[in-house]
Amino acid sequence: MGGMRMEGRAAVVTGATKGLGRDAALLLAEEGAGVVAVGRDEADGRSLEGEAAGLPGEVAFLAGDVRDESTHDAAVDLARERFGRLDAYVNNAGILGPEGPLHETTVEAWEEVNAVNMRGTFLGCRAAIRAMREAGGGSIVNVGSILSLTGDPLITSYTATKHGVLGLTRAVAVDYAAAGIRCNCVLPGDMETPMILEYFAASPDPAAARAEMEGNYPIGRIARPREVASAILFLASEEASFITGAHLLVDGALTAKTY
């Protein structure tokens, strides 16, 4: 298939100033999309706009918090005003939250993770659906995790919310397929993001910490954010026109193995 996959289209990406969200925003713009990049850090947002200068598409930064309804409404409005349409909405923003046993988890900590990971994704889906119903369709891509399917020790809040994101994805897909709205979920494993690199750097032996993590992956390494962004691009594009209610693992066969 020739040409740019998102030429003449517009997308919103949340959590777009760092890590996976940044790569996704840039890749969508490389493929011709006008992108509203939502994030909380003004300096990072403006640097993203600068990095995207000269790409076939355009990135417009919007400062906002995904926990707020107004942020998602403003993102939709900006996409329509700046690019004349909304074709894709990528709910990427998320936090890991506290680590530790559930019996020591505070209600406040539990609710903080839910507010970003579940409430934020719900609000993004709702805003996108309202706009896409009027437009005759579109694509929603939610970012889950391998922990949307499995469990990991001592991160109950994160695991529960990522299971919820996958459930929300399936429900939206079923309810809005007839309206031409697709909804899918990308499930990445560990990635070379600032959060993971900071984790390595803070370890007593950074090289050993990296080797231990990468040793879990049959492919022998963790993902580059752009590799996961490519999955987001595919699901956002018309190449995935008959795919909805699906989850796409991007995990180097981690969840395929037994031990």
C-alpha positions as CSV (number, residue, x, y, z in Angstrom):
1,M,0.0,0.0,0.0
2,G,1.6,3.3,-1.1
3,G,1.4,6.7,0.3
4,M,1.2,8.0,3.9
5,R,-1.2,6.0,6.0
6,M,-2.7,9.0,7.9
7,E,-2.5,11.7,5.2
8,G,-5.4,14.2,5.6
9,R,-6.4,12.7,8.9
10,A,-6.3,14.0,12.5
11,A,-5.6,12.3,15.8
12,V,-5.4,13.0,19.5
13,V,-2.7,11.3,21.6
14,T,-2.7,11.6,25.4
15,G,0.4,11.3,27.5
16,A,2.2,12.6,24.4
17,T,5.2,14.5,25.7
18,K,7.3,11.5,26.9
19,G,8.0,7.9,26.1
20,L,5.6,5.9,24.0
21,G,3.1,8.8,23.6
22,R,5.8,11.1,22.1
23,D,6.9,8.4,19.6
24,A,3.3,7.8,18.7
25,A,2.6,11.5,18.1
26,L,5.7,11.8,15.9
27,L,5.0,8.6,13.9
28,L,1.4,9.7,13.2
29,A,2.7,13.1,12.0
30,E,5.4,11.3,9.9
31,E,2.5,9.4,8.2
32,G,0.7,12.7,7.4
33,A,-1.7,13.2,10.4
34,G,-2.4,16.4,12.2
35,V,-1.9,15.5,15.9
36,V,-3.1,17.1,19.0
37,A,-0.6,16.0,21.6
38,V,-2.0,16.2,25.2
39,G,0.4,16.4,28.1
40,R,1.0,18.2,31.4
41,D,4.6,19.5,30.8
42,E,4.6,22.7,28.7
43,A,8.3,22.6,28.0
44,D,8.2,19.0,26.7
45,G,5.1,19.8,24.7
46,R,6.7,22.7,23.0
47,S,9.9,20.7,22.3
48,L,7.6,18.0,20.7
49,E,6.1,20.6,18.4
50,G,9.6,21.7,17.4
51,E,10.7,18.2,16.8
52,A,7.7,17.6,14.5
53,A,8.4,20.7,12.4
54,G,9.1,19.7,8.9
55,L,7.2,16.4,9.1
56,P,4.3,15.8,6.6
57,G,1.8,16.2,9.4
58,E,1.7,18.7,12.2
59,V,1.8,18.4,16.0
60,A,-0.2,20.9,18.2
61,F,0.5,20.7,21.9
62,L,-2.4,21.0,24.4
63,A,-1.6,21.3,28.1
64,G,-4.1,19.3,30.1
65,D,-4.7,16.5,32.7
66,V,-6.5,13.4,31.4
67,R,-8.4,13.1,34.7
68,D,-10.4,16.3,33.7
69,E,-13.3,16.1,31.3
70,S,-12.4,19.5,30.0
71,T,-9.1,18.3,28.7
72,H,-10.6,15.7,26.4
73,D,-13.3,18.1,25.2
74,A,-10.6,20.7,24.4
75,A,-8.5,18.0,22.6
76,V,-11.5,17.2,20.3
77,D,-12.2,20.9,19.8
78,L,-8.6,21.6,18.9
79,A,-8.4,18.8,16.4
80,R,-11.6,20.0,14.7
81,E,-10.5,23.7,14.7
82,R,-6.9,23.0,13.6
83,F,-7.3,20.1,11.3
84,G,-11.0,20.1,10.5
85,R,-11.8,16.6,11.7
86,L,-11.0,13.8,14.2
87,D,-10.2,10.3,12.9
88,A,-8.3,8.7,15.8
89,Y,-8.0,9.0,19.5
90,V,-5.1,7.4,21.3
91,N,-5.6,7.0,25.1
92,N,-2.0,6.5,26.1
93,A,-1.6,8.4,29.4
94,G,-1.0,6.2,32.4
95,I,0.9,5.9,35.7
96,L,2.3,2.9,37.5
97,G,1.3,4.0,41.0
98,P,2.5,2.6,44.3
99,E,4.2,-0.8,44.6
100,G,3.5,-3.0,47.5
101,P,1.0,-5.5,48.9
102,L,-2.7,-4.7,48.5
103,H,-3.3,-4.8,52.3
104,E,-1.0,-1.9,52.6
105,T,-2.4,0.1,49.7
106,T,-4.2,3.3,50.7
107,V,-7.5,4.3,49.2
108,E,-5.9,7.5,48.0
109,A,-3.2,5.6,46.2
110,W,-5.7,3.2,44.6
111,E,-7.9,6.1,43.5
112,E,-5.0,8.0,42.0
113,V,-4.0,5.1,39.7
114,N,-7.7,4.6,38.7
115,A,-8.2,8.3,38.1
116,V,-5.5,8.4,35.4
117,N,-5.6,4.9,34.0
118,M,-9.3,4.1,34.0
119,R,-11.1,7.4,34.4
120,G,-8.7,9.1,31.9
121,T,-9.3,6.4,29.3
122,F,-13.0,6.4,29.9
123,L,-13.2,10.2,29.4
124,G,-11.1,9.9,26.3
125,C,-13.3,7.2,24.8
126,R,-16.4,9.2,25.6
127,A,-15.2,12.4,24.0
128,A,-13.9,10.5,20.9
129,I,-17.2,8.6,20.6
130,R,-19.3,11.7,20.7
131,A,-17.3,13.4,18.0
132,M,-16.9,10.2,15.8
133,R,-20.6,9.5,15.9
134,E,-21.2,12.8,14.3
135,A,-18.5,12.3,11.8
136,G,-19.6,8.8,10.8
137,G,-16.8,6.8,12.4
138,G,-13.2,6.7,13.6
139,S,-10.6,4.7,15.5
140,I,-9.9,4.6,19.2
141,V,-6.7,3.0,20.4
142,N,-6.2,2.4,24.1
143,V,-2.9,1.5,25.6
144,G,-3.1,-1.3,28.0
145,S,-0.2,-3.6,29.1
146,I,0.8,-7.2,29.2
147,L,-0.7,-6.8,32.7
148,S,-4.1,-6.4,31.0
149,L,-3.9,-10.2,30.6
150,T,-1.6,-11.4,33.4
151,G,-0.6,-10.5,37.0
152,D,2.7,-9.3,38.5
153,P,3.7,-9.2,42.1
154,L,3.0,-6.1,44.2
155,I,1.4,-3.8,41.5
156,T,-2.2,-4.6,42.1
157,S,-3.6,-1.1,41.3
158,Y,-1.9,-0.9,38.0
159,T,-2.8,-4.4,37.0
160,A,-6.4,-4.0,37.9
161,T,-6.7,-0.8,35.9
162,K,-5.0,-2.3,32.8
163,H,-7.4,-5.2,32.9
164,G,-10.1,-2.6,33.1
165,V,-8.8,-0.8,30.0
166,L,-9.0,-4.0,28.0
167,G,-12.6,-4.6,29.2
168,L,-13.5,-1.0,28.3
169,T,-12.0,-1.5,24.9
170,R,-14.1,-4.6,24.1
171,A,-17.3,-3.0,25.4
172,V,-16.8,0.1,23.3
173,A,-16.0,-2.0,20.2
174,V,-19.3,-4.0,20.6
175,D,-21.5,-1.0,21.4
176,Y,-20.2,1.3,18.6
177,A,-19.2,-0.9,15.7
178,A,-22.5,-0.1,13.9
179,A,-21.6,3.6,14.1
180,G,-18.3,3.0,12.3
181,I,-16.2,3.4,15.4
182,R,-13.4,0.9,16.0
183,C,-11.8,0.4,19.4
184,N,-8.7,-1.7,20.0
185,C,-6.0,-2.1,22.6
186,V,-2.2,-2.3,22.3
187,L,-0.6,-4.4,25.1
188,P,3.1,-3.6,25.3
189,G,5.7,-5.1,27.6
190,D,8.7,-3.2,29.0
191,M,10.0,-0.4,26.8
192,E,13.1,1.8,26.6
193,T,11.2,4.7,28.1
194,P,12.6,7.3,30.6
195,M,10.8,5.5,33.4
196,I,12.5,2.2,32.7
197,L,15.9,3.9,32.0
198,E,15.6,5.7,35.4
199,Y,14.8,2.4,37.0
200,F,18.0,0.9,35.6
201,A,20.1,3.9,36.6
202,A,18.8,3.8,40.2
203,S,19.8,0.1,40.6
204,P,23.0,-0.8,42.4
205,D,24.2,-2.5,39.2
206,P,22.4,-0.9,36.2
207,A,23.8,-3.4,33.7
208,A,22.7,-6.3,35.8
209,A,19.2,-4.8,36.2
210,R,18.9,-4.5,32.5
211,A,20.2,-8.0,31.8
212,E,17.7,-9.4,34.3
213,M,14.8,-7.7,32.7
214,E,15.8,-8.4,29.2
215,G,16.5,-12.1,30.1
216,N,12.8,-12.6,30.7
217,Y,12.1,-11.9,27.0
218,P,12.5,-14.7,24.5
219,I,13.4,-12.0,21.9
220,G,16.3,-11.0,24.2
221,R,15.6,-7.4,24.7
222,I,12.9,-4.9,25.7
223,A,10.9,-2.9,23.1
224,R,11.8,0.4,21.5
225,P,8.9,2.8,21.9
226,R,8.7,3.3,18.2
227,E,8.0,-0.4,17.8
228,V,4.9,-0.1,20.0
229,A,4.0,3.2,18.3
230,S,3.9,1.3,15.0
231,A,1.2,-0.9,16.4
232,I,-0.8,2.1,17.4
233,L,-0.4,3.6,13.9
234,F,-1.6,0.4,12.3
235,L,-4.7,0.2,14.5
236,A,-5.4,3.9,14.0
237,S,-5.2,3.6,10.2
238,E,-7.5,2.3,7.6
239,E,-5.3,-0.7,7.2
240,A,-7.0,-2.1,10.3
241,S,-10.5,-1.3,9.0
242,F,-12.0,-4.7,10.0
243,I,-10.2,-4.9,13.3
244,T,-12.2,-3.9,16.4
245,G,-12.5,-5.2,19.9
246,A,-9.0,-6.7,19.6
247,H,-5.8,-6.6,21.6
248,L,-2.4,-6.5,20.0
249,L,0.5,-7.8,22.1
250,V,3.8,-6.2,21.5
251,D,5.9,-8.0,24.0
252,G,8.6,-10.0,22.3
253,A,6.8,-13.3,23.1
254,L,7.0,-12.7,26.9
255,T,3.4,-13.8,27.5
256,A,3.7,-16.7,25.0
257,K,6.1,-18.6,27.2
258,T,5.2,-20.7,30.2
259,Y,8.3,-20.1,32.4
